[in-house]
């Protein structure tokens, strides 16, 4: 149940940023996000992610990280064409 809620929070974050991903991409991004921001293994990952998103500084950091990830993905796709 907590896992589903955590993914729901991540989907809310992505939606607010107008980022649309497949389910496997969301799962991979979720693990990378938790690892990058030191939230993996937290007693309550869902609450940790939600609290980080509510904090203005952390929100900017998460947004910047997600934008970098999206830009790298777009560059990789462009490089293949």
N, C-alpha and C positions, 0 to 999 in steps of 0.2 A: 504494500500500500504506500509506504513512504517513497519507494522508488518511483511509482507512478506520479506522485505529487511533485517530486523533484523534477521529473521530465516536464510536467505541466508548467512549473515555474520557468524552466528553460524555454519552453515553447512560447510562453508569454513574453519573455525577454526578446526572443528572436522575432516574434510577430511585431513587437513595438519598434524593432529596428528594420522591419520589412525584409527579413531574411527568411527564405523558404528553402527547406532542406527535406530530403527523404528521411525515412525513419532510421535507416542505418547511419546516415550522416549525423543525425541528431544524437544518436547513441554515442558515436565516436566523439563528437564535439562535447557532449556532456562529460565524458571521462576526462578528456583533455582539459576542459574548463576547471573541473574539480582538482585535477592534478596541478595545473598551472597556478591556481590561486590558493593551494594548500588546504583545500576543503575536503579532499578525499580522505576517507577514514574518520571524519568527524562523527561525533556521537549521533548527531542528527544532520546529515548532509543537506536535507531539504531546508531545514531552518537556517543553516549556515549560508546556503545559497540565497535564500530569500532575504536574510539580514544584510548580506553583502550587496544585493541589488538595491536595497532601500537606502543604504549609506551613499551619499552623493559622491564621495571620493572613489569608493569601490565601484560604483555604478559607472563612472567615467572610465575607470581602468578596464572593467569588463567590456564596455562598449568599444574601447580602443583595441582591445585584444581581439574581439570578434571581427572588427573591421579589418584588422591586419590579416586574420585568417581568411576572410572572404576575398581580400585583394590577392593574397597568395594563390588561392584556388583559381581565381579568374585569370591570373597571369599564367598559371600552369595550363589551363584550358586554351588560352590564346596561343601559347607556345606550341601546342599540338597541331594547330590549324595551319 
